[in-house]
Amino acid sequence: MKIIHMTDTHFVEPGHVLYGKSPQKHLACAVKEINRIHADAEMVVITGDLAHLGQEDAYADLKATLAGLKMPCHLVIGNHDNRKALAGCFPSLLRDEHGFVQYCIEIKAGVFIMLDTKQENTHRGTLCSDRLHWLARQFAIYSDRPKYLFMHHAPFATMLPCIDSIGLENSDALGDLIEDTPSVRHIFCGHAHRPMSGSWRGVPVSGLRGLNHQVVLDFRSDREIIPLSFEQPQYGVCFIDSGAVLVHYHDFLDTESRFLMDDYEASIDREEAGSADFTETE
């Protein structure tokens, strides 16, 4: 199957911008392109921070924009979100018995499990005992099927100090549960606003840039104020079957030239002084 993964849309109220950029315009461009070249995708999943300040009008605008998609869209909650406002705008969004935005989607290749890592009054994430017990039950229910987790906070250290300072607090509890459940195939996450891939507790993981602004790739900074940039927003094109997961990261607003690699020798020219196509930075 093919799905589209997006994260960190950070919608604001209509008529407003965030850091001088329009999350609404960026998502509208993504929706238009997804419909045009990925209409065969079975769904879109957005892993949290749907609205920057958790405002009702921002969620309403998000809902209106997502209504343009030709395929279903499933939402995960993030630290910037507001459960009450989100539920009011998306009443069909499934929740567990404790009110957490956690639910499962059965697919041909197994089951998608959406997790709620939001913790009130902080940007750090958590999976409390109620949420972990719910997850353990889903692991038992789908014991014989491949499982794919979608969550906002990455359960692993990103090595970006500014992000890890607001990471998932009790990731070891999740890791122990995963190690007892060998059929977890992949973890999709957001929060870091960085394209990332690797493995954690033996499970492949991936994350990607947000739709509005990004976090600077700075492994040295331990500043409390997160350094941001306007690197290209992106979405992930994910191919999933019972034996493999493949994620392509796509910078959908990139305007660099496209060309064909048709003649190796003719493509080599003599470099002229001062013609470097990049600026070196420290």
Secondary structure, DSSP 8 states (H G I E B T S, - for coil): -EEEEE----B--TT--BTTB-HHHHHHHHHHHHHHH-TT-SEEEEES--BSS--HHHHHHHHHHHTT-SS-EEEE--TT--HHHHHHH-TTS---TTS-S-EEEEETTEEEEE---B-TTSS-B---HHHHHHHHHHHHHTTTS-EEEEESS-SS--S-HHHHTTSBTTHHHHHHHHHT-TTEEEEEE-SS-S-EEEEETTEEEEE---SS-EE---SS---SS--EE-----EEEEEEETTEEEEEEE-TT----------TGGG-----TT--SS----
